[in-house]
Amino acid sequence: MLRRIPVLVLLGVLAFAVACTNKKVSNPIADVDSKQPDKVLFDRSMNAMKHNQFDVARMTLQTLINTYPDSEFLARAKLALGDSWYAEGGATAMAQAEAEYDDFITFFPNMPEAAEAQLKIANIHFNEMENPDRDYTHAMRAEEEYRKVIQQYPDNTKMVAAAKQKLRIVQEVLAEREFRVGHFYYFEGAYPAAIARLRSMVDTYPLYSKADEALYLLGQAYEGEIARVQQMQAVGAKAEAEKAAMLDKLTAQATDAYSQILTRYPVMTRALDAKARLEALHEPVPPPTMAAVEQNRAEEASRSDPTWIQNLKDGFSHHPDTSSAAKVGEPTLVDPKPVSATQVIREEIGLKSASAGNNTASEIG
């Protein structure tokens, strides 16, 4: 009987030792039993975000970042900080989210998630875009940030595709704003200002849903300038030559605007009107290529008409209706040099001055 006691004691010690070997390491920071406390903290933060406990999520993520600077979860934790503000919403939270995403891109520029962070910065401004007749600050910032995604992360096909589609929408809104300003100047008779706005807009935003209308109005503005120059009295051979040269230039510019409708936007509504104006100006009517017809047809087919719900909301919402934006085609990534209204005005003034000078000289003679 006495011999059995040591055997029982030995078995008890072995069982205790095995139990100790299988026990997980207790981590006081994570306050849970785990062999990977940084992962536990990350999982806990994700769970807090899932339940909209954003402050808890951020405190947990910050603990991970400060305590485990070499953790494999460090980059994901930094990105998740921005996500927590993004998900919380509100102007202040969105500003914090943008700062966190910027911080992530600075620290981890070569990680695939950097493109995601850049896209989310652009989305912040996209979601704050206003109607074309209101403040366009967020639209301009969204355009800039989406262009960064496309230009800086060309190999991230998923993020680039998402950025391109959003950029088409943003550029539709910006183009609409420019078109409205050009339209206003045209009907005010301020043709040089209308020309500058419309020409710059068409060059910058070729996917605009009213590009043909903008080009037609541009041609009309050039014709308005032609009518003004024709009414000027040019005295002397030099003034006559300058007047003729200016009329030739304006006619060529009007012809170019109308011709572009036929060669770039042949299936849109202003094509027949453009043809009629070219014939009236005694200029050749260029035929569109099959490639141009197919391209323009694909662009028009990709657009949507606003639903009755959208039409109802438009009267109350400050966010723009983007249904008419194209869903195909390459958005412009670099703005071309803008057209200057000053040059058109300067040429007009120069012609008037030359005519007046010749007239004065004639009277003195």
Buried (B, 14 or more C-beta within 10 A) or exposed (E): EEEEEEEEEEEEEEEEEEEEEEEEEEBEEBEBEBEBBBBBBBBBBBEBBEEEBBEBBBEBBBBBBEEBEEBEBBBBBBBBBBBBBBBBEEEEBBEBBBBBBBBBBEEBEEBEBBBBBBBBBBBBBBEBBBBBEBEBEBBBBBBEBBBBBBEBBEEBEEBBEBBBBBBBBBBBBBBBBBBEBBBEBBEEEBBBBBBBBBBBBBBBBBBBBBBBBBBBBBBBBBBBBBEBBEEBEBBBEEBBEBBEEBBEBBBEBBBBBBBBBBBBBBBBEBBEBBBEBBEEBEBEEBEBEEEBBEBBEBBBEBBEEBEEEBEEEBEEEEBBBBBBBBBBBEBBEEEEEEBBBEEBBEBBEEBBEBBBBBBEEEEEE
